[in-house]
Amino acid sequence: MKISVIGTGSFGTSLAMVLVDNGHDVHIYGRNKAVVDEINTQHTNNSYLKDVFIPESVKAVSSMEDSIQHAEVVVLAVPVKAMRKVTQELHQHLKVMGKKVLLVHVAKGLELDSHLRVSEIISEETNEETVKDICVLSGPSHAEEVARKAPTTVSAASVGPDGAKIIQDVFMNQYFRVYHNDDMTGVEIGGALKNIIALAIGVLHGLNFGDNAKAAIITRGLQEIARLGTRMGADPLTFLGLTGMGDLIVTATSMHSRNYRCGIMLAEGRSVEEAQKEMGMVVEGVNTTRAAYELATQYKVEMPITEVLYKYLFEDISQEEAFYALMMREKTGETDDLKEVLQQQYK
């Protein structure tokens, strides 16, 4: 198939490599001409993927119009904060061309203010005249490992009935396994909210709180994800899979994770702005913490880890106050809330 990847960051680049390995005709679009030229002439992208050789069959372009003209499938590999603007531009090009494509995004976050999932943003900015279906590809998948062809397993979901299975066929190979999932809400919410917990785990690591505390936050954090996600219409079982537990484990335990590294930097005394600038990449967990905190208020869902992290990031409570707020909460049963979630879903 003819496929265009929008975004020359680490994950967009690594997915382009998967796609050419599968025999597809792949273009990758980027706004930074220096990065585009580097991919085409040096076959590297050292700003985002160091010491990785990019196959010569990956063609980088600096014109979105040319990239879209090429494509039957478009992969949106841009940060959540850029998704609406990019999708608007994409839709206008498709309208002028009289063309219809299959869209798949790989972003993991929620839009500030609107609190929309990424597929909902895309739905608002496109229509059935230009888009066949909207899909998401998500799961435990560090770009650095995908680019090295390390075994990786993810999930695909779609708004319509067929898109996820098409994406499964497009991406799946001997080192990149794809499952299809019919829970679009759960797949997107799991991918977004795990960044909050990974950010919190990074702070704990930076404070030398130990493995006991990390295990507690990962476990209780997964319950928070399931609690809010289910209230928003997701299947709670999705959060026990690749885009819930799987993505949470990989993001909260690895130095490949921007959110984890950002948390460590915050614990060392850097501001959010300083940490993101030092990494040179977007840390989705920061904005997602704000969005999830506001959603929890809207849905009347208790999310103590998210609430404390929100106050730590945006209200300047101290590390000691944050620790005390979590450890000295009102006594409760460990599985009371989870039983309630399951009873509501399957009654």
WOLINGI-V86091 format. One record per residue. RES is the residue in one small letter. OMEGA is omega in degrees with one decimal (none if undefined). BURIAL is b if it has 16 or more other ideal C-beta (glycine too) atoms within 10 Angstrom, else e. Layout:
BEGIN
((RES OMEGA BURIAL) (RES OMEGA BURIAL))
END
This chain:
BEGIN
((m 173.7 e) (k -172.6 e) (i 174.9 b) (s 175.0 b) (v 178.7 b) (i -179.3 b) (g -177.6 b) (t 174.4 b) (g -173.7 b) (s -175.9 b) (f 176.2 b) (g -179.9 b) (t -178.9 b) (s 177.8 b) (l 174.7 b) (a 178.3 b) (m 175.3 b) (v -175.1 b) (l 177.3 b) (v 174.1 b) (d 179.7 b) (n 174.7 b) (g -179.8 e) (h 176.6 b) (d -166.0 e) (v 167.0 b) (h 173.3 b) (i -175.6 b) (y 174.0 b) (g 179.6 b) (r -177.4 e) (n -174.9 e) (k 179.5 e) (a 178.0 e) (v 177.6 b) (v 179.8 b) (d 179.6 e) (e 178.9 b) (i -176.1 b) (n -173.9 b) (t -178.7 e) (q -178.1 e) (h 174.4 e) (t 173.8 b) (n -169.6 b) (n 175.7 e) (s -174.0 b) (y -179.9 b) (l -176.8 b) (k 173.8 e) (d 177.2 e) (v 175.9 b) (f 179.5 e) (i -179.2 b) (p -178.9 e) (e -179.7 e) (s 172.1 e) (v -179.2 b) (k 178.6 b) (a 180.0 b) (v 179.5 b) (s 176.8 b) (s 176.9 e) (m 179.8 b) (e 179.1 e) (d -179.2 e) (s -178.8 b) (i 178.1 b) (q -177.6 b) (h -156.7 b) (a 163.2 b) (e 177.4 b) (v 176.9 b) (v 177.7 b) (v -179.9 b) (l -178.0 b) (a -179.3 b) (v 179.1 b) (p -178.9 b) (v -176.6 b) (k 178.4 e) (a -170.0 e) (m -177.0 b) (r -179.4 b) (k 179.7 e) (v -179.4 b) (t 176.0 b) (q 179.5 e) (e 177.9 e) (l -178.3 b) (h 180.0 b) (q 177.2 e) (h -179.4 b) (l 178.0 b) (k -179.6 e) (v -178.6 e) (m -175.3 e) (g -169.7 e) (k -179.2 e) (k -176.2 e) (v 169.7 b) (l -178.2 b) (l 172.0 b) (v 177.8 b) (h -180.0 b) (v -179.0 b) (a -177.8 b) (k 179.8 b) (g 177.3 b) (l 178.9 b) (e 175.4 b) (l 178.2 e) (d -179.1 e) (s -176.7 e) (h -176.8 b) (l 167.5 b) (r -173.6 b) (v 178.9 b) (s 178.0 b) (e 174.3 b) (i -178.9 b) (i 179.4 b) (s 179.3 b) (e -172.3 e) (e 178.6 b) (t 174.0 b) (n -174.8 e) (e 176.4 e) (e -176.3 e) (t -175.2 b) (v 178.8 b) (k 178.7 b) (d 177.4 b) (i -176.0 b) (c 171.8 b) (v 173.0 b) (l -171.3 b) (s 178.2 b) (g -178.2 b) (p -168.4 b) (s 173.3 b) (h -178.9 b) (a -178.0 b) (e -179.2 b) (e 175.9 b) (v -179.3 b) (a 178.4 b) (r -179.1 e) (k 172.6 e) (a -178.3 e) (p -175.1 e) (t -179.4 b) (t -177.1 e) (v 176.7 b) (s 173.7 b) (a 175.5 b) (a -177.6 b) (s 177.4 b) (v 177.6 b) (g -174.7 e) (p -169.6 e) (d -171.4 e) (g -176.1 b) (a -179.0 b) (k 175.3 e) (i 178.8 b) (i 175.4 b) (q 178.9 b) (d -176.3 e) (v -171.6 b) (f -167.4 b) (m 173.8 b) (n -172.1 e) (q 178.1 e) (y -178.3 e) (f -176.0 b) (r -177.7 b) (v 170.3 b) (y 172.0 b) (h -175.1 b) (n -177.1 b) (d -178.8 e) (d -178.4 b) (m -178.9 b) (t -178.0 b) (g -179.9 b) (v -179.0 b) (e -179.4 b) (i 178.1 b) (g 179.5 b) (g -179.0 b) (a -170.0 b) (l 178.2 b) (k 178.5 b) (n 177.5 b) (i -177.5 b) (i 177.9 b) (a 177.1 b) (l 178.7 b) (a 179.0 b) (i 176.4 b) (g 177.2 b) (v 179.3 b) (l 178.8 b) (h 179.7 b) (g 179.3 b) (l 179.8 b) (n -178.4 e) (f 173.8 b) (g -174.6 e) (d 179.6 e) (n -178.8 e) (a 179.6 b) (k -179.6 b) (a 179.5 e) (a -177.7 e) (i 176.9 b) (i -176.4 b) (t 179.6 e) (r 176.8 e) (g 177.6 b) (l 176.5 b) (q 177.1 b) (e 179.4 b) (i -179.2 b) (a -177.3 b) (r 179.9 b) (l -178.1 b) (g 179.8 b) (t 177.4 b) (r 179.9 b) (m 173.9 b) (g -178.7 e) (a 172.7 b) (d -177.9 b) (p 179.8 b) (l 177.2 e) (t -175.2 b) (f 172.8 b) (l -176.0 e) (g -172.4 b) (l -175.2 b) (t 173.4 b) (g -179.1 b) (m -177.1 b) (g -178.3 b) (d 177.9 b) (l -179.4 b) (i -175.0 e) (v -176.9 b) (t -175.7 b) (a -175.8 b) (t -171.9 e) (s 175.3 e) (m 170.8 e) (h -174.0 e) (s 177.9 b) (r -177.5 b) (n 177.3 b) (y -180.0 b) (r 178.5 b) (c 178.1 b) (g 177.9 b) (i 180.0 b) (m 178.8 b) (l 179.5 b) (a 179.6 b) (e 174.1 e) (g 177.7 e) (r 173.5 b) (s 176.6 e) (v -178.7 e) (e 179.7 e) (e -179.0 e) (a -179.3 b) (q 179.2 b) (k -179.3 e) (e 179.6 e) (m 179.5 e) (g -179.2 e) (m -179.7 b) (v 173.4 b) (v -171.8 b) (e -175.9 b) (g -178.5 b) (v 178.9 b) (n -179.3 b) (t 176.0 b) (t 179.0 b) (r -178.2 b) (a -178.6 b) (a 176.7 b) (y 179.2 b) (e 176.4 e) (l 179.0 b) (a 176.3 b) (t -179.5 e) (q -176.4 e) (y -178.6 e) (k 179.3 e) (v 179.7 b) (e 179.4 e) (m -172.3 b) (p 179.7 e) (i 178.4 b) (t -179.3 b) (e -179.3 b) (v 178.5 b) (l 176.9 b) (y -178.7 b) (k 177.9 b) (y -178.0 b) (l -167.3 b) (f -179.6 e) (e 172.2 e) (d 171.1 e) (i -176.5 e) (s 176.2 e) (q 179.7 e) (e 179.0 e) (e 179.4 e) (a 179.4 b) (f -178.7 b) (y -178.1 e) (a -180.0 b) (l -172.8 b) (m -174.6 e) (m 174.1 e) (r 177.0 e) (e -179.2 e) (k 179.6 e) (t 175.6 e) (g -174.8 e) (e -172.4 e) (t -177.5 e) (d -176.3 e) (d -179.5 b) (l 176.2 b) (k 179.4 e) (e 178.3 e) (v -177.7 b) (l 179.3 e) (q 178.1 e) (q -176.3 e) (q -169.9 e) (y 179.3 e) (k none e))
END
